[in-house]
Amino acid sequence: MRTKILISFLFFSISIFESEAQLFTKERLLNNENFDKAPLSYGYYLGFNSYDFNIDYKTNVKDIQVLKAVGFNVGLIGNVRINDYFDIRLEPGLVMSNRTLSYSNTYFDGLTYEEKDLEREIRSTYIHIPLLIKISTKRINNIKPFIVGGISTALNLSSNQDNPDDNSNGNFRMIKNNVFYELGVGIDIYLTWFKFTPSLRGVFSLNDEHVPDFDANSPWTSNIDQMQTRGLFINFTFQ
């Protein structure tokens, strides 16, 4: 699935470049020539995500498989210009993701279980607030490539952290508050009326996110040492 997302992103970006014919000629008309001179600018973004888990185990057993699905991102952008090459960005948004943990039946050796106990669906809705530094190259006609990095915090509205029902009742619990670091690349494309930016970003959790079950010998959580989100974002920004 992640490969399909990357291929779609590449084809979309290529189509944009083709529409900007004669990109590197000196005669190229500059769109929005003074757009980046403003000290403050705003916009919004729409995009997709693919979330995974990096799981560390206490003992060597068969790994828990993470089945991923494509999620959705939407949010706002506030950009503070430092100079022609550096910007600081705040990008508060809503991120919706869906992952399913698939367990081997070896986790239930000696226990009575049903087929449904081998899977736990984790639907997450995050209020996601990144603070980022954007480092751009010199503008080349109507494009400007950049890299971006920083930290973010997220509130998981679907965490179940305080839920008294754990996996014995079908609820895999996650912590509410999380901290990430983020790294990405993108290209500012200056169109006639606005600036359009496709970008690709990796998101990596710094916290152990799982909440252990009340039973210390729970087949779902007893062998998990750490569980951390890692994700891929594809965003399309309009400013």
C-alpha positions in Angstrom: 0.0 0.0 0.0 2.8 2.4 0.9 4.4 1.7 -2.5 1.2 2.5 -4.3 1.0 5.8 -2.4 4.6 6.7 -3.4 3.9 5.9 -7.1 0.8 8.0 -7.1 2.7 10.9 -5.5 5.4 10.7 -8.1 3.0 10.6 -11.0 1.1 13.5 -9.6 4.2 15.6 -9.2 5.4 14.7 -12.7 2.1 15.8 -14.2 2.5 19.2 -12.5 6.0 19.6 -13.9 4.8 18.8 -17.4 2.2 21.4 -17.1 4.9 23.9 -16.4 6.5 23.7 -19.8 10.0 25.2 -20.4 10.5 25.3 -16.7 14.2 26.2 -16.7 14.3 28.7 -19.6 15.4 32.3 -18.7 12.3 33.6 -20.5 10.0 31.9 -18.0 7.3 34.2 -16.6 7.4 34.2 -12.8 4.1 33.5 -11.1 3.5 35.2 -7.7 7.0 36.7 -7.8 6.7 38.3 -4.4 4.7 35.6 -2.7 7.6 34.6 -0.3 8.4 38.1 0.7 5.5 38.4 3.2 6.6 37.9 6.9 3.5 35.8 7.6 1.5 33.6 5.3 -1.3 31.1 5.7 -2.8 28.1 3.9 -4.3 24.7 4.3 -3.5 21.2 3.4 -5.2 17.9 2.5 -3.5 14.6 2.3 -3.1 10.9 3.0 -1.3 8.8 5.6 -0.1 5.3 6.1 0.5 4.5 9.8 2.5 1.5 11.1 3.9 0.4 14.4 7.5 -0.4 15.4 7.2 -3.0 18.1 10.0 -4.2 20.5 9.4 -7.5 22.2 10.4 -8.8 25.6 11.0 -12.4 24.3 11.7 -13.9 20.9 8.3 -15.0 19.6 6.6 -14.6 16.3 6.1 -10.9 15.5 2.7 -9.2 15.7 1.7 -8.3 12.1 0.5 -4.8 11.5 -2.1 -4.5 8.7 -2.1 -0.9 7.4 -4.8 1.2 5.7 -4.7 4.6 4.1 -5.9 7.4 6.3 -6.7 11.1 5.8 -5.1 14.4 6.9 -6.5 17.9 6.9 -5.2 21.0 8.6 -4.0 24.6 8.5 -0.6 26.2 8.0 0.9 29.3 9.5 4.3 30.2 8.0 6.8 32.7 9.5 9.5 33.9 7.0 13.0 34.1 8.4 14.8 34.8 5.1 14.8 33.5 1.5 15.9 30.1 2.7 14.5 29.5 6.1 10.9 29.5 7.4 9.2 28.3 10.6 5.9 26.6 10.2 3.0 25.6 12.5 0.7 23.0 10.9 -2.2 22.1 13.3 -4.5 19.4 11.8 -6.6 16.3 12.2 -5.2 12.9 11.3 -7.3 9.8 11.0 -5.6 6.4 10.7 -6.5 2.7 10.9 -4.3 -0.2 11.8 -5.0 -3.8 12.7 -2.8 -6.0 14.9 -2.8 -9.6 13.8 -1.5 -12.1 16.4 -0.2 -15.6 15.8 -2.1 -18.3 17.6 1.1 -19.1 19.5 0.3 -16.1 21.7 -2.6 -18.1 23.0 -1.0 -21.5 23.7 -2.7 -23.1 26.6 -5.6 -20.6 26.5 -9.1 -20.8 25.2 -9.7 -18.2 22.5 -11.9 -17.3 19.6 -10.8 -16.4 16.1 -11.7 -12.7 16.7 -9.2 -12.6 19.6 -6.3 -12.9 17.0 -7.0 -9.4 15.7 -7.3 -6.0 17.3 -8.3 -3.0 15.2 -6.9 0.3 16.3 -8.7 3.4 14.9 -6.9 6.6 15.8 -8.0 10.2 15.4 -5.2 12.6 16.3 -5.1 16.3 16.9 -1.7 16.7 15.4 0.4 19.9 15.9 3.9 20.0 14.2 6.4 22.8 14.7 8.8 22.7 11.7 11.8 24.3 10.2 11.6 24.6 6.4 14.9 24.9 4.5 14.5 25.8 0.9 16.8 26.1 -2.1 16.9 29.2 -4.3 13.8 29.6 -6.4 14.2 28.2 -9.9 11.6 29.9 -12.1 8.3 28.6 -10.7 9.5 25.9 -8.3 11.5 25.8 -5.1 12.5 22.4 -3.6 12.8 22.2 0.2 13.4 19.9 3.1 11.5 20.1 6.4 12.0 18.8 9.9 10.9 19.3 13.5 8.9 18.0 16.3 5.2 17.5 16.9 2.7 16.7 19.6 -0.5 14.7 19.1 -3.6 14.1 21.2 -5.1 10.7 20.4 -8.9 11.2 20.8 -9.4 7.4 20.4 -6.8 6.3 22.8 -9.0 4.4 25.3 -6.2 5.1 27.9 -8.7 5.5 30.8 -11.1 2.8 29.6 -11.6 0.2 32.4 -12.1 -2.4 29.7 -8.9 -3.8 28.2 -8.2 -6.5 25.6 -10.2 -9.0 27.5 -13.2 -7.0 26.4 -11.9 -6.2 22.9 -10.2 -2.9 23.6 -6.6 -2.3 22.8 -5.7 0.8 24.8 -3.2 3.5 23.7 -1.8 6.6 25.5 -3.5 9.9 24.9 -0.5 12.2 24.4 2.4 11.5 22.1 5.5 13.3 20.8 6.9 12.8 17.3 9.9 13.9 15.2 9.3 14.5 11.5 11.4 14.7 8.4 10.3 15.4 4.9 10.8 16.8 1.4 8.6 18.8 -0.9 8.4 21.2 -3.8 6.8 24.7 -3.8 5.1 25.2 -7.2 4.1 28.8 -8.0 1.0 28.9 -10.1 -0.8 31.9 -11.4 -3.1 32.5 -8.4 -1.6 30.5 -5.6 1.3 28.3 -4.4 0.8 24.6 -4.6 3.1 22.2 -2.6 3.2 18.4 -2.8 5.3 17.0 0.1 6.3 13.6 1.5 7.0 13.3 5.2 8.0 10.6 7.7 6.6 10.8 11.2 8.2 8.8 14.1 6.9 8.5 17.7 9.3 9.0 20.6 6.9 7.4 23.1 5.9 3.9 24.1 2.2 4.2 23.1 0.6 1.0 24.3 -1.2 0.7 27.7 -0.6 -2.8 29.2 -3.7 -4.9 30.1 -4.5 -5.4 33.7 -3.6 -9.0 33.5 0.3 -9.2 33.6 0.1 -12.4 31.5 -2.2 -11.0 28.9 -1.5 -12.6 25.5 -2.1 -9.2 23.8 0.3 -7.0 25.7 2.5 -9.1 28.1 5.3 -9.6 25.5 5.3 -6.0 24.2 8.2 -3.9 25.5 7.5 -0.8 23.4 5.1 0.1 20.6 5.8 3.3 18.6 4.0 4.8 15.7 5.8 5.4 12.5 4.0 6.9 9.5 4.2 8.3 6.0 2.3 11.5 5.1 1.6 12.7 1.6 0.2 16.3 1.8 -1.0 18.8 -0.8 -0.7 22.3 0.5 -2.5 25.4 -0.9 -1.3 28.9 0.0 
